[in-house]
Amino acid sequence: MVICLLVFGVHLPRHHRRDMVVSYLTVSIGVLAVAVALSISATAAGLGMGLFGVLSIIRLRSEELGQIETAYCFSALALGLLGGVGVPLLRGAPLMAALVLVMAVLDTRRVAGGVSRQVAMLDRAIADEAELRDVLGVRRGVRV
């Protein structure tokens, strides 16, 4: 519940980055799920935390991923960890279901829709924001 307050009550009104909502909530739910699983498993916590480092490697070594793709990678990592640490099925299955449900609910047009990102390569650096908008507007044929 507190993560919802942070994301929807603080972050979203200030930064208006709806694409980050999915990432923040997924990371929080994923860490919670794995922490619960590790607390009831005989597996060392170091293993779980070490596996989360894989996400960093994925982020650094592959083509740049968007926030939602990163959330899916984290979810996949968490699901694999939950399935592999020997958590009893009656405890692990609800945690896995919660992760999938969070992604299914959050990765919708209502939460993450309307977000787009384009990269433009310019032949010079433009420090003035108004000038940059004008140049990009002319290049793209739209109002920026």
C-alpha atoms as a printed R data frame, in Angstrom:
    type eleno elety resid chain resno      x       y       z
1   ATOM     1    CA   MET     A     1  0.000   0.000   0.000
2   ATOM     2    CA   VAL     A     2  2.794   2.440   0.813
3   ATOM     3    CA   ILE     A     3  4.330   1.988  -2.645
4   ATOM     4    CA   CYS     A     4  0.981   3.044  -4.144
5   ATOM     5    CA   LEU     A     5  1.099   6.211  -2.046
6   ATOM     6    CA   LEU     A     6  4.642   6.914  -3.211
7   ATOM     7    CA   VAL     A     7  3.903   6.255  -6.884
8   ATOM     8    CA   PHE     A     8  0.370   7.632  -7.278
9   ATOM     9    CA   GLY     A     9  0.460  10.284  -4.547
10  ATOM    10    CA   VAL     A    10  3.976  11.667  -4.945
11  ATOM    11    CA   HIS     A    11  5.760  10.587  -8.136
12  ATOM    12    CA   LEU     A    12  2.976  10.691 -10.715
13  ATOM    13    CA   PRO     A    13  1.566  14.123  -9.801
14  ATOM    14    CA   ARG     A    14  5.042  15.648  -9.811
15  ATOM    15    CA   HIS     A    15  6.698  13.975 -12.794
16  ATOM    16    CA   HIS     A    16  3.779  12.755 -14.941
17  ATOM    17    CA   ARG     A    17  5.822   9.705 -16.035
18  ATOM    18    CA   ARG     A    18  3.118   7.068 -16.393
19  ATOM    19    CA   ASP     A    19  5.623   4.713 -18.003
20  ATOM    20    CA   MET     A    20  7.558   4.586 -14.705
21  ATOM    21    CA   VAL     A    21  4.492   3.538 -12.679
22  ATOM    22    CA   VAL     A    22  4.656  -0.013 -14.022
23  ATOM    23    CA   SER     A    23  8.369  -0.256 -13.310
24  ATOM    24    CA   TYR     A    24  8.186   1.073  -9.743
25  ATOM    25    CA   LEU     A    25  5.247  -1.083  -8.725
26  ATOM    26    CA   THR     A    26  6.661  -4.209 -10.344
27  ATOM    27    CA   VAL     A    27 10.033  -3.779  -8.686
28  ATOM    28    CA   SER     A    28  8.355  -3.315  -5.322
29  ATOM    29    CA   ILE     A    29  6.023  -6.303  -5.688
30  ATOM    30    CA   GLY     A    30  8.821  -8.450  -7.119
31  ATOM    31    CA   VAL     A    31 11.215  -7.704  -4.281
32  ATOM    32    CA   LEU     A    32  8.436  -8.363  -1.770
33  ATOM    33    CA   ALA     A    33  7.568 -11.684  -3.376
34  ATOM    34    CA   VAL     A    34 11.179 -12.859  -3.507
35  ATOM    35    CA   ALA     A    35 11.896 -11.649   0.036
36  ATOM    36    CA   VAL     A    36  8.898 -13.601   1.319
37  ATOM    37    CA   ALA     A    37 10.009 -16.637  -0.631
38  ATOM    38    CA   LEU     A    38 13.569 -16.417   0.678
39  ATOM    39    CA   SER     A    39 12.367 -15.952   4.239
40  ATOM    40    CA   ILE     A    40 10.508 -19.272   4.142
41  ATOM    41    CA   SER     A    41 13.128 -21.101   2.107
42  ATOM    42    CA   ALA     A    42 16.401 -22.711   3.153
43  ATOM    43    CA   THR     A    43 18.162 -20.894   0.293
44  ATOM    44    CA   ALA     A    44 20.577 -18.169   1.290
45  ATOM    45    CA   ALA     A    45 19.412 -14.605   0.793
46  ATOM    46    CA   GLY     A    46 22.654 -13.895  -1.058
47  ATOM    47    CA   LEU     A    47 21.501 -16.117  -3.898
48  ATOM    48    CA   GLY     A    48 18.300 -14.140  -4.336
49  ATOM    49    CA   MET     A    49 20.017 -10.771  -4.230
50  ATOM    50    CA   GLY     A    50 22.741 -11.982  -6.586
51  ATOM    51    CA   LEU     A    51 20.147 -13.047  -9.115
52  ATOM    52    CA   PHE     A    52 18.625  -9.579  -9.060
53  ATOM    53    CA   GLY     A    53 21.979  -8.362 -10.344
54  ATOM    54    CA   VAL     A    54 21.148 -10.197 -13.555
55  ATOM    55    CA   LEU     A    55 18.642  -7.454 -14.325
56  ATOM    56    CA   SER     A    56 21.441  -4.904 -14.260
57  ATOM    57    CA   ILE     A    57 23.476  -6.997 -16.646
58  ATOM    58    CA   ILE     A    58 20.494  -7.339 -18.973
59  ATOM    59    CA   ARG     A    59 20.011  -3.571 -18.862
60  ATOM    60    CA   LEU     A    60 23.683  -2.803 -19.528
61  ATOM    61    CA   ARG     A    61 24.548  -5.520 -22.034
62  ATOM    62    CA   SER     A    62 21.577  -5.528 -24.356
63  ATOM    63    CA   GLU     A    63 19.708  -3.109 -26.528
64  ATOM    64    CA   GLU     A    64 18.177  -0.386 -24.409
65  ATOM    65    CA   LEU     A    65 14.902  -1.494 -22.904
66  ATOM    66    CA   GLY     A    66 11.974   0.713 -22.036
67  ATOM    67    CA   GLN     A    67 10.596   0.897 -18.516
68  ATOM    68    CA   ILE     A    68  7.798  -1.559 -19.215
69  ATOM    69    CA   GLU     A    69 10.147  -4.056 -20.851
70  ATOM    70    CA   THR     A    70 12.433  -3.743 -17.832
71  ATOM    71    CA   ALA     A    71  9.462  -4.469 -15.576
72  ATOM    72    CA   TYR     A    72  8.725  -7.613 -17.587
73  ATOM    73    CA   CYS     A    73 12.382  -8.682 -17.340
74  ATOM    74    CA   PHE     A    74 12.295  -8.148 -13.592
75  ATOM    75    CA   SER     A    75  9.036 -10.068 -13.318
76  ATOM    76    CA   ALA     A    76 10.478 -12.940 -15.317
77  ATOM    77    CA   LEU     A    77 13.547 -12.974 -13.083
78  ATOM    78    CA   ALA     A    78 11.401 -12.923  -9.941
79  ATOM    79    CA   LEU     A    79  9.164 -15.713 -11.265
80  ATOM    80    CA   GLY     A    80 12.171 -17.853 -12.082
81  ATOM    81    CA   LEU     A    81 13.628 -17.257  -8.659
82  ATOM    82    CA   LEU     A    82 10.340 -18.007  -6.935
83  ATOM    83    CA   GLY     A    83 10.060 -21.254  -8.870
84  ATOM    84    CA   GLY     A    84 13.645 -22.278  -8.235
85  ATOM    85    CA   VAL     A    85 14.315 -21.658  -4.549
86  ATOM    86    CA   GLY     A    86 12.228 -24.536  -3.271
87  ATOM    87    CA   VAL     A    87  9.307 -22.563  -1.887
88  ATOM    88    CA   PRO     A    88  6.315 -24.802  -1.118
89  ATOM    89    CA   LEU     A    89  3.752 -24.634  -3.906
90  ATOM    90    CA   LEU     A    90  1.002 -23.288  -1.643
91  ATOM    91    CA   ARG     A    91  3.157 -20.270  -0.797
92  ATOM    92    CA   GLY     A    92  5.011 -19.755  -4.073
93  ATOM    93    CA   ALA     A    93  2.033 -19.999  -6.424
94  ATOM    94    CA   PRO     A    94  0.132 -17.043  -4.881
95  ATOM    95    CA   LEU     A    95  3.286 -14.905  -5.036
96  ATOM    96    CA   MET     A    96  3.770 -15.809  -8.697
97  ATOM    97    CA   ALA     A    97  0.112 -15.117  -9.416
98  ATOM    98    CA   ALA     A    98  0.420 -11.721  -7.726
99  ATOM    99    CA   LEU     A    99  3.334 -10.774  -9.975
100 ATOM   100    CA   VAL     A   100  1.483 -11.781 -13.119
101 ATOM   101    CA   LEU     A   101 -1.659  -9.993 -11.953
102 ATOM   102    CA   VAL     A   102  0.271  -6.801 -11.189
103 ATOM   103    CA   MET     A   103  1.745  -6.785 -14.690
104 ATOM   104    CA   ALA     A   104 -1.608  -7.593 -16.301
105 ATOM   105    CA   VAL     A   105 -3.301  -4.716 -14.490
106 ATOM   106    CA   LEU     A   106 -0.523  -2.150 -14.746
107 ATOM   107    CA   ASP     A   107  0.469  -2.714 -18.356
108 ATOM   108    CA   THR     A   108 -2.771  -1.344 -19.752
109 ATOM   109    CA   ARG     A   109 -3.576   1.761 -21.733
110 ATOM   110    CA   ARG     A   110 -5.255   3.239 -18.684
111 ATOM   111    CA   VAL     A   111 -1.965   3.252 -16.718
112 ATOM   112    CA   ALA     A   112  0.781   3.244 -19.333
113 ATOM   113    CA   GLY     A   113 -1.106   4.355 -22.441
114 ATOM   114    CA   GLY     A   114 -0.456   7.567 -24.247
115 ATOM   115    CA   VAL     A   115  3.264   7.452 -23.547
116 ATOM   116    CA   SER     A   116  5.572   7.662 -26.508
117 ATOM   117    CA   ARG     A   117  9.224   8.417 -26.937
118 ATOM   118    CA   GLN     A   118 11.168   9.411 -30.004
119 ATOM   119    CA   VAL     A   119 14.884   9.951 -30.435
120 ATOM   120    CA   ALA     A   120 16.018  12.701 -32.772
121 ATOM   121    CA   MET     A   121 19.619  13.118 -33.910
122 ATOM   122    CA   LEU     A   122 20.545  16.728 -34.533
123 ATOM   123    CA   ASP     A   123 23.604  18.034 -36.322
124 ATOM   124    CA   ARG     A   124 24.361  20.475 -33.490
125 ATOM   125    CA   ALA     A   125 23.738  20.920 -29.783
126 ATOM   126    CA   ILE     A   126 20.838  23.229 -28.914
127 ATOM   127    CA   ALA     A   127 20.801  24.493 -25.337
128 ATOM   128    CA   ASP     A   128 17.803  26.817 -25.672
129 ATOM   129    CA   GLU     A   129 14.604  24.842 -25.047
130 ATOM   130    CA   ALA     A   130 12.400  27.083 -27.199
131 ATOM   131    CA   GLU     A   131 14.795  26.832 -30.138
132 ATOM   132    CA   LEU     A   132 14.992  23.063 -29.700
133 ATOM   133    CA   ARG     A   133 11.186  22.806 -29.815
134 ATOM   134    CA   ASP     A   134 11.101  24.902 -32.986
135 ATOM   135    CA   VAL     A   135 13.778  22.813 -34.716
136 ATOM   136    CA   LEU     A   136 12.123  19.527 -33.749
137 ATOM   137    CA   GLY     A   137  8.696  20.850 -34.727
138 ATOM   138    CA   VAL     A   138  9.917  21.782 -38.184
139 ATOM   139    CA   ARG     A   139 11.706  18.446 -38.656
140 ATOM   140    CA   ARG     A   140  8.739  16.354 -37.536
141 ATOM   141    CA   GLY     A   141  6.025  18.589 -38.924
142 ATOM   142    CA   VAL     A   142  4.263  18.801 -35.578
143 ATOM   143    CA   ARG     A   143  3.904  21.111 -32.617
144 ATOM   144    CA   VAL     A   144  6.320  20.070 -29.861
